């Protein structure tokens, strides 16, 4: 009897998964059609990205140089931390940030081990008192200065100023249907999730509603709204550690 119950449960779970997958596929097709119909809007968005990223790179160049120098002088390792992220159409690219952690994680075995364990579950390990974070790292994370090098990703076309956050592959592995939807647009430095729920930034699950809404309702005015609200989210410091 117990075996039959287990078999019934497994069958029910399989049927539910197929049903949910079919719903997501249908939604993906609707959203893809919506994106295709807005090709001119996305062309303007790309022109906007090139213009704004160029301007901000020049504007923030003194900060970029000073932070790079401090990182180089205060800890061993590269100035930038570049890792693989999932971008437009599912293509992978190297996303750049100022390095805010020690390079030799063997000296911080406890936190490094926890990070690896979380990654295996599709979760990004983040905590305020992570022993791997350097002194300058705490400051640039708190102020989001560590993400300024991503302006070069925007200029090169890997990213946009505004869009779903670029995630590492393991975070999207448990959500293949969601991955297809968010890969319809370029990932962004800021987006709906960042201005609404920045504290919950360790799993793609927390971003599904916000990112899907962005893809579904994309407009230039939505981008402007997000851009205006971003400084307030940064100044609040929530989730920035």
URKA-V555699 format. One record per pair of residues at least 12 apart in sequence whose ideal C-beta (glycine too) atoms are under 6 Angstrom apart, sorted by the first residue. I is the first residue (numbers start at 1). GAP is how many residues later the second one is. Records with the same first field share a line. If there is no record, write none. Layout:
I->GAP / GAP
This chain:
24->153
28->152 / 153
31->150 / 184 / 185
32->152
35->149
49->105 / 111 / 112
52->109
53->98 / 101 / 102
56->95
57->94
60->88
67->31
70->66
71->28 / 65
74->62
75->59
76->27
77->26
80->16 / 69
81->16 / 18
82->12 / 14
85->81
86->81 / 83 / 86
87->71 / 100
88->98
89->94
90->93
93->65
95->71
96->53
97->49 / 50 / 52
98->42 / 48
100->33 / 37 / 40 / 41 / 46
101->31 / 32 / 36
102->30
108->23 / 24
111->19 / 20 / 21
119->51
122->48 / 49 / 51 / 52
123->79 / 80
124->78
126->76
128->113
141->99 / 100
142->95 / 98
144->90 / 96
150->39
159->27 / 28
160->26 / 28
161->28
162->26 / 28 / 29 / 61 / 64
163->22 / 23 / 24 / 25 / 28
164->18 / 23 / 27 / 47
166->21
167->37
171->33
172->32
175->29
178->30
181->31 / 34
182->29
184->31
185->30
190->40
191->23
192->18 / 22
193->14 / 17
194->39
195->31 / 34 / 38
196->14
198->35 / 40 / 41
199->39 / 40
201->38
